[in-house]
Amino acid sequence: MRTIDHFIAGGTGGADGARVHQVWNPSTGEVQAEVALGDAALLDRAVASAKAVQPQWAATNPQKRARIMFAFKELVEANRAELAELLASEHGKVVEDAQGDIQRGLEVIEYACGIPQVLKGEYTLGAGPGIDVYSMRVPLGIGAGITPFNFPAMIPMWMFGMAIAAGNAFILKPSERDPSVPVRLAELFLEAGAPEGLLQVVHGDKEMVDAILDHPDIAAVSFVGSSDIAHYVYRRGVAAGKRVQAMGGAKNHGIVMPDADLDQVVGDLAGAAFGSAGERCMALPVVVPVGEDTADRLREKLIPAIEALRVGVSTDREAHYGPVVTPEHKARVEQWITTAEEEGGEIVIDGRGFSLQGHEQGFFIGPTLIDRVTPEMKSYQEEIFGPVLQIVRARDFEEAVRLPSQHQYGNGVAIFTRNGHAAREFAARVNVGMVGINVPIPVPVAYHSFGGWKRSAFGDTNQYGTEGLKFWTKVKTVTQRWPDGGADGSNAFIIPTMG
């Protein structure tokens, strides 16, 4: 059986076979590989390699760093088909979704190609008599990323693209569920001209996560995963003196006003709720129609649209979505459907027990629609992370604002309306970090930044864009003067605010 190794100091090595994790093919239900799980000693090797290369990389001028980012972007584009099929085979998402995973990561790499511009500091001439002040952004040293299974290309590129362009070395610990693409990205980065040890990949479970959080030479950690683990990562990393950004779970709402174009809403919901089998932190698993009439009309249109969705293997070009990632996750999602039913939710379309002919052992769940869901239900309060859409009926606009605002998660929200005033009012008042207006999945473009509120994010700096640059750098400010050396004391130093 194939073993997926670590990528340290420019090559594989370190797998001793002592601890491994199974990597499934979700479409067939078969184990296709094993990934080696590392420990603190292996992380020490990676850190030593990063320490050896980082000072020279930080001293490399930003233009030369940008050239490597350009070369990496070209290599990823040239190998996009291979990467997408590899990603789909381990994750289960259909190849088209895998292509999107890669593309959204590349957009952050494109932003990082502009690092000479975004790294420019600030300068004040004549802040005092003969005194100039300037500030610069300098790298932190060694950064680390702990990334989830659901976007094995995009989220690693979000992290290491900004961190490395800013002058840091980077150690990536991807999910052990689909680890092949992160390793392949590291190989392509080396091929692009990056020095050995600049980008490394270590595999592991909680033992490796704790080693990263505790290591004294790792200055910053970026994490994406569930909220409970995000909170743990944030607390432990900060206690160890690190800078930490930890993105957690979500329960994104889609508000449907009575004047919305329901045909457009249904089309948007089909992709936003069920695409990638709902395994996205920016999926739209809750729809909130305002008023009973709106709810009834929306439900009537949703049923045939959802029943028409095609579930297939990851290589099925006609499929709308594929299997979920593991058998354990399939069981968990189906249990949430059962919980919703027991809580009083109306199962309008039931995806439990779905079987795909010829692939009966695959981890498939049919699209599920649940109506009459209320805020008191546990299935509403928690993240399901599967192809399940819940309808929560709101009496009026005020309740529609209140539902996402009071939810424990605050990642994304969308409102569908033709009314500009209602959209503006909603965007201003809703207590959520990212808002879409007639946009079902409001992931910001690469030159803005990504980040939720409440239990969807721990830390005060978002991913990528200018916020990402701030996270991976620290500011150094220099106050300077070049005195003429006058004997009468006229060149004595005066703090600018005192004279």
C-alpha positions, -999 to +999 in steps of 0.1 A: +000+000+000+012+035-008+026+055+021+024+093+020+056+107+036+065+140+052+083+166+031+112+179+050+143+199+039+134+195+002+126+158+002+106+130+017+118+112+047+109+106+083+082+079+080+092+050+102+059+031+099+053+033+136+021+053+134+000+058+103-035+070+094-057+054+067-065+075+036-098+065+021-112+067-014-146+080-004-162+070-038-154+033-034-151+030+004-116+015+000-084+024+018-061+037-009-030+048+011-015+053+045+000+086+057+028+086+082+021+104+115+050+124+129+060+135+164+079+162+182+113+149+172+103+150+135+090+185+140+124+195+155+140+184+122+117+205+102+122+235+124+160+231+122+157+231+084+135+262+085+158+281+108+187+274+085+171+289+055+148+317+068+173+344+075+187+343+040+151+342+026+141+372+047+172+391+033+162+382-003+146+413-018+108+412-023+111+413-061+131+380-061+106+365-037+078+375-060+095+358-090+093+325-071+057+330-064+051+337-101+069+305-110+050+285-084+017+299-098+026+288-133+036+253-121+003+248-103-016+259-133+004+235-155-004+207-131-039+217-123-056+186-138-033+162-119-038+181-087-076+182-091-079+145-097-056+137-068-076+160-045-109+145-056-098+110-051-089+116-014-116+142-005-145+129-026-155+163-040-162+162-078-133+173-100-150+206-109-151+215-072-115+204-068-106+227-097-123+256-078-104+246-046-071+250-065-082+283-082-092+301-050-059+292-035-041+305-066-058+338-063-041+344-030-008+333-046-015+360-073-019+386-045+013+374-029+031+380-062+026+417-055+046+415-023+070+443-033+041+467-034+022+456-003+054+454+019+062+491+014+063+508+048+055+544+059+078+574+061+075+608+077+100+635+067+106+662+093+088+647+122+109+669+144+139+692+138+161+672+115+142+640+125+127+615+101+106+585+111+099+554+091+083+520+097+089+487+080+072+453+081+095+425+089+089+387+090+082+368+122+106+340+114+089+306+112+052+302+108+030+271+108-004+262+094-028+235+106-053+230+078-086+210+075-096+183+051-123+202+032-099+225+012-066+207+009-053+231-017-070+264-011-064+269+026-027+258+026-021+283-002-040+310+017-015+305+046+019+297+031+015+321+001+013+352+024+037+339+050+065+330+027+061+360+004+065+382+036+098+365+043+090+337+067+097+300+065+066+278+068+057+244+082+024+230+071+004+203+089-024+193+066-053+170+074-043+134+076-076+126+057-064+139+023-027+148+026-013+142-009-021+175-025-003+196+002+028+175-003+026+179-041+023+217-036+055+217-016+072+198-043+061+223-069+072+252-047+107+237-045+106+233-083+097+269-086+131+279-072+124+281-034+153+270-012+150+237+006+134+239+039+114+271+031+081+252+028+078+218+046+049+194+052+046+173+084+017+149+090+002+141+123-026+141+147-031+158+181+005+149+190+019+169+161-006+198+167+006+201+203+042+200+193+036+228+169+018+249+195+045+243+221+076+247+199+096+278+210+110+285+175+076+287+158+064+323+160+029+321+146+002+296+139-027+298+115-055+272+120-088+263+102-111+236+116-139+231+141-146+257+167-138+236+197-104+227+183-099+263+171-104+276+207-080+250+220-054+259+194-058+296+202-055+293+240-025+269+239-007+288+212-012+322+229-001+307+263+031+297+245+037+332+234+027+328+198+006+349+175-024+328+166-054+330+142-078+302+145-108+299+123-137+277+135-170+264+123-201+280+109-238+279+105-244+303+076-279+317+070-295+327+037-323+353+043-350+353+016-371+384+015-406+383+000-395+403-031-365+380-039-362+362-073-370+327-060-358+310-091-324+326-086-325+318-049-332+281-056-304+279-081-280+295-056-291+273-027-286+241-048-249+250-052-243+267-018-260+241+004-251+209-015-219+216-034-189+197-022-215+176-002-219+206+022-184+201+036-175+238+035-173+264+063-189+288+039-217+265+028-253+278+032-271+251+053-299+273+067-324+292+046-346+318+063-376+328+043-394+359+057-431+353+060-452+321+056-461+328+020-424+332+011-416+300+029-443+280+012-434+293-023-397+287-017-403+251-005-424+244-035-396+254-058-369+238-037-383+202-037-380+195-075-346+213-077-332+192-049-346+160-062-329+167-095-295+169-080-271+141-092-249+124-066-219+107-081-184+095-078-157+122-077-148+117-114-185+119-126-185+151-147-223+152-145-225+149-107-234+179-086-216+165-056-198+134-045-194+114-012-184+128+022-148+122+033-150+092+057-175+066+069-174+082+103-184+115+089-212+099+069-226+084+101-223+117+119-243+136+093-270+110+091-273+111+129-278+149+127-307+142+103-322+118+128-317+143+156-335+170+136-364+146+130-366+137+167-366+174+176-397+180+155-382+190+122-401+179+091-379+157+068-391+168+034-364+150+014-344+123+033-309+115+022-302+088+048-295+054+034-286+067+000-267+041-021-251+047-055-254+018-079-220+001-084-205+021-055-225+007-026-195+010-003-189+047-010-197+073+016-227+089-001-255+109+015-285+120-006-295+157-005-317+164+025-343+191+031-357+197+066-385+222+072-400+236+104-366+239+121-366+262+151-337+280+170-342+257+200-332+226+181-297+212+186-295+204+149-299+241+142-274+253+168-246+230+157-227+226+124-238+195+104-212+198+076-231+177+051-256+179+022-284+191+045-305+222+041-327+234+069-356+258+066-361+282+095-392+304+090-390+340+101-420+361+109-405+394+097-373+412+088-364+418+125-364+381+132-344+375+101-317+398+113-318+384+148-314+347+139-279+348+124-269+376+148-277+356+179-263+323+166-230+311+182-213+311+148-207+342+128-188+333+097-210+342+067-246+352+059-265+362+027-296+381+020-317+377-012-338+408-021-344+434-047-348+461-020-316+481-017-327+497+016-334+463+032-301+449+020-282+479+033-300+478+066-293+441+070-256+444+061-251+472+086-269+454+115-262+417+112-236+404+137-217+383+112-182+387+097-189+382+060-221+393+043-234+385+008-262+405-009-277+382-035-244+363-033-248+329-015-212+322-006-196+356+003-159+345+004-140+377-002-116+381-031-079+376-024-071+413-020-097+417+008-096+392+036-115+363+051-127+360+087-157+354+107-169+365+142-179+349+174-171+312+176-162+312+140-128+329+147-104+333+175-078+360+172-081+395+158-065+392+123-081+377+093-068+354+066-049+367+034-051+402+019-038+431+039-049+414+071-029+383+062+002+405+056-003+420+091-005+386+107+027+373+092+048+404+098+056+427+127+063+465+125+096+480+133+097+518+135+129+538+132+134+574+144+166+589+129+185+621+127+218+632+111+230+662+132+253+689+118+273+688+150+269+724+160+287+734+192+259+757+205+236+728+212+211+738+185+211+702+173+202+687+206+177+659+202+140+669+208+113+643+209+089+655+181+059+657+205+079+679+229+091+707+207 
